Each structure stands twice: as C-alpha cells, then as structure tokens.
C-alpha cells in the first residue's frame, strides 16, 4: 500500500480515515492540535504542522481541512515543500466518466456527479451531495452533506455550500461566498457574500 500523510486531524480527517484506512498506509496526521490524534484514536503518528516529504517518508498527502481559506494557504506551503495531494473517490459514489477531477479533490460516500462536470483542485464533496451536469466547481470549494447543485451552476474558488442547501440550475456563485445550510439559491451570489434562507438572501452581518 502507498504511504500517505493526512493534513489535519479534525472532523474531515476522521470522516475520510473511516473509508480509506484499508487502502493506504497512513503515516500520520500533520496538525496544530496533537491531542486530537490520541483522543480520536487515529492511526499513525501525530505530526507537527511543518513537515516535508523526507521527514515523513512519503510525498503523498491527503488534505483534510474543511475551511477553504486555510486549505489554500496550507496547500501552497506544502506543495512548495514537495508534497503531492491525492484525489479520493469512495466506491459508492456515482461519477460520470467524463468528469474532470482536480488534484487532491475528495468525493465522499453516496455522492453523485453528473456528466461534463469540472471539479477544481482540493474540492471536498461530502456525503450524499449531488452535482448536476455541466457544473463548474472551483478550487478549494467545500460542499457539505446533502447539498444539491443543479446543472450549469458555477461555484467560485474558496466557496462553501452548507449542508442541505440547493442551488438551482445556471446560477453563478462567486468566489469565497458562503451558502448557508438549508438555503435555496435562486439568484446570483456575489463574490464574498453570505446568503441564507429560502429563497436565499444576502446576510451582510455574517460577512467579514
């Protein structure tokens, strides 16, 4: 089995570990919170935040950070150090043969990805979400459980789609936007905006 190192040790790391631990030799988890490794009984070793391939014995890494902005910063640092981020596809996911999957993207259990979809690097499609035909999902995007993204939707880099949200066909979600859990999006979401509700409306009070 190939040796891999996880980047992160929280909820995302535990979710992915649960279904890949028999497929890879997990060296350990690079983390800012070493106590998580022991408390969650993760395999391998607790590793410091700053690592390189020679130290850990592999250049293969799995990105297990949910926050898009943090994920980008960590990726830039560790890819510069020589790590390659592997893409993962759960056997229960249904992914059309012509889907383009970027570096380090993770497709979790019971996900459906329709034809002619482009998934950017380090996107995370959590369990039971659906991506409609001809959609474009940007780099570092986080799509949480049960979210449904219709056909011809475009989601910009670093955005987050909350659990159970629905984005109707043809909608453009700008970069670094947040779609709240359970929201129904019927109109364009501006870059950096936070929208919530049904129909989804902009919530400036939650924007930094």
C-alpha positions as CSV (number, residue, x, y, z in Angstrom):
1,X,0.0,0.0,0.0
2,X,1.1,3.6,-0.7
3,X,2.1,5.6,2.3
4,X,0.1,8.8,2.9
5,X,0.1,11.6,5.4
6,X,-3.1,13.5,6.4
7,X,-3.1,17.2,6.7
8,X,-5.4,18.0,9.5
9,X,-6.8,15.8,12.3
10,X,-10.3,17.0,12.9
11,X,-13.7,16.0,11.6
12,X,-12.8,15.9,7.9
13,X,-9.8,13.7,8.7
14,X,-11.9,11.3,10.8
15,X,-14.5,11.0,8.1
16,X,-12.0,10.2,5.3
17,X,-9.9,7.9,7.5
18,X,-13.0,5.8,8.1
19,X,-13.2,4.8,4.5
20,X,-9.6,4.8,3.2
21,X,-7.7,3.3,6.1
22,X,-7.7,-0.2,4.4
23,X,-6.5,1.3,1.1
24,X,-3.4,3.3,2.3
25,X,-0.7,3.1,4.9
26,X,-1.4,6.1,6.9
27,X,1.9,7.5,8.3
28,X,0.3,10.1,10.5
29,X,-1.6,13.4,10.8
30,X,0.0,16.8,10.5
31,X,-1.9,19.1,12.9
32,X,-1.8,22.1,15.1
33,X,-3.7,20.1,17.8
34,X,-1.7,17.0,18.5
35,X,-4.2,16.0,21.3
36,X,-6.8,15.2,18.6
37,X,-4.7,12.3,17.3
38,X,-4.8,10.4,20.6
39,X,-8.3,11.4,21.6
40,X,-9.8,10.3,18.2
41,X,-7.6,7.1,18.1
42,X,-6.3,7.9,14.7
43,X,-3.7,5.6,13.1
44,X,0.0,6.5,12.6
45,X,1.6,9.4,14.4
46,X,0.8,12.9,15.4
47,X,3.0,15.1,13.3
48,X,3.9,18.8,13.6
49,X,2.3,21.4,11.4
50,X,5.6,22.0,9.4
51,X,6.7,18.8,7.7
52,X,8.5,17.8,4.5
53,X,8.4,14.5,2.4
54,X,11.8,13.4,3.6
55,X,10.8,13.6,7.3
56,X,7.6,11.7,6.9
57,X,8.8,9.2,4.3
58,X,6.2,10.0,1.6
59,X,5.3,12.8,-0.7
60,X,1.7,11.7,-0.9
61,X,-0.7,13.8,1.2
62,X,-4.5,13.9,1.8
63,X,-6.0,17.4,2.5
64,X,-8.3,17.0,5.5
65,X,-9.1,20.7,6.3
66,X,-12.6,22.0,5.8
67,X,-12.1,25.7,5.8
68,X,-11.4,26.8,2.2
69,X,-9.1,29.8,3.0
70,X,-7.0,27.8,5.4
71,X,-6.9,24.9,2.9
72,X,-5.4,27.2,0.2
73,X,-2.7,28.5,2.5
74,X,-1.6,25.1,3.7
75,X,-1.7,23.7,0.1
76,X,0.6,26.4,-1.2
77,X,3.1,25.9,1.6
78,X,3.1,22.1,1.5
79,X,3.1,21.7,-2.3
80,X,6.0,24.0,-2.4
81,X,7.7,21.7,0.1
82,X,7.3,18.8,-2.4
83,X,4.0,17.1,-1.4
84,X,1.5,15.9,-4.0
85,X,-2.1,15.8,-2.9
86,X,-4.0,12.7,-4.0
87,X,-7.7,12.6,-5.1
88,X,-10.0,10.1,-3.5
89,X,-13.3,8.6,-4.7
90,X,-15.5,6.5,-2.5
91,X,-16.7,3.3,-4.2
92,X,-20.3,4.2,-3.5
93,X,-20.1,7.5,-5.4
94,X,-21.5,7.7,-8.9
95,X,-19.3,9.8,-11.1
96,X,-19.7,10.2,-14.8
97,X,-16.8,9.1,-16.9
98,X,-16.1,12.5,-18.4
99,X,-15.8,14.4,-15.1
100,X,-12.6,16.3,-14.6
101,X,-11.2,15.9,-11.1
102,X,-8.6,18.2,-9.8
103,X,-5.6,17.4,-7.7
104,X,-6.5,16.5,-4.1
105,X,-10.3,16.5,-4.6
106,X,-12.2,14.2,-2.3
107,X,-15.6,12.6,-3.3
108,X,-17.3,11.0,-0.3
109,X,-19.8,8.2,0.0
110,X,-23.1,8.4,-1.9
111,X,-22.2,11.4,-3.9
112,X,-23.5,11.8,-7.5
113,X,-21.5,13.8,-10.1
114,X,-23.2,14.1,-13.5
115,X,-21.6,14.3,-16.9
116,X,-19.3,17.1,-18.1
117,X,-18.6,18.5,-14.6
118,X,-15.3,20.1,-13.7
119,X,-14.1,19.8,-10.2
120,X,-11.2,22.1,-9.2
121,X,-8.3,21.1,-7.0
122,X,-8.8,20.3,-3.4
123,X,-12.6,20.4,-3.6
124,X,-14.5,18.4,-1.0
125,X,-17.8,16.8,-1.8
126,X,-19.2,15.5,1.4
127,X,-21.6,12.6,1.6
128,X,-24.9,12.4,-0.2
129,X,-24.4,15.7,-2.2
130,X,-25.2,15.9,-5.9
131,X,-23.6,17.9,-8.7
132,X,-25.7,18.4,-11.8
133,X,-24.4,18.2,-15.4
134,X,-22.1,20.8,-16.8
135,X,-21.4,22.4,-13.4
136,X,-18.1,24.0,-12.6
137,X,-16.8,23.7,-9.1
138,X,-13.7,25.9,-8.3
139,X,-10.6,25.2,-6.3
140,X,-10.8,24.7,-2.6
141,X,-14.6,24.6,-2.6
142,X,-16.3,22.8,0.3
143,X,-19.8,21.3,-0.4
144,X,-21.3,19.9,2.8
145,X,-23.6,16.8,3.3
146,X,-26.8,16.6,1.3
147,X,-26.3,19.8,-0.7
148,X,-27.7,19.7,-4.3
149,X,-26.1,21.7,-7.1
150,X,-28.1,21.8,-10.3
151,X,-26.8,21.7,-13.9
152,X,-24.8,24.6,-15.4
153,X,-24.0,26.0,-11.9
154,X,-20.7,27.7,-11.4
155,X,-19.2,27.9,-7.9
156,X,-16.1,30.1,-7.5
157,X,-12.9,29.4,-5.7
158,X,-12.9,29.0,-2.0
159,X,-16.7,29.0,-1.5
160,X,-18.6,26.9,1.0
161,X,-22.1,25.4,0.4
162,X,-23.8,24.4,3.6
163,X,-25.5,21.1,4.4
164,X,-28.8,20.6,2.7
165,X,-28.5,23.7,0.5
166,X,-29.9,23.7,-3.0
167,X,-28.6,25.8,-5.9
168,X,-30.8,25.9,-8.9
169,X,-29.7,25.5,-12.5
170,X,-27.5,28.1,-14.2
171,X,-26.7,30.1,-11.0
172,X,-23.3,31.7,-10.5
173,X,-21.8,31.6,-7.0
174,X,-18.9,34.0,-6.7
175,X,-15.5,33.2,-5.2
176,X,-15.2,33.0,-1.4
177,X,-19.0,33.0,-0.9
178,X,-21.0,31.1,1.7
179,X,-24.3,29.5,1.1
180,X,-26.0,28.7,4.5
181,X,-27.2,25.3,5.4
182,X,-30.7,24.5,4.1
183,X,-30.8,27.6,1.8
184,X,-32.4,27.6,-1.6
185,X,-30.5,29.8,-4.1
186,X,-32.4,31.2,-7.0
187,X,-30.2,34.2,-8.0
188,X,-26.5,35.0,-8.4
189,X,-24.4,35.1,-5.3
190,X,-21.8,37.9,-5.4
191,X,-18.1,37.2,-4.6
192,X,-17.5,37.1,-0.8
193,X,-21.3,37.2,0.0
194,X,-23.1,35.1,2.6
195,X,-26.6,34.1,1.7
196,X,-29.2,32.2,3.8
197,X,-32.8,31.2,3.7
198,X,-35.5,30.1,1.2
199,X,-35.2,32.0,-1.0
200,X,-31.6,32.8,-0.1
201,X,-30.9,36.4,0.8
202,X,-27.7,38.2,1.5
203,X,-26.7,38.4,5.2
204,X,-24.1,41.2,5.4
205,X,-23.9,40.8,9.2
206,X,-22.1,37.5,8.7
207,X,-19.6,38.8,6.2
208,X,-16.1,39.8,7.3
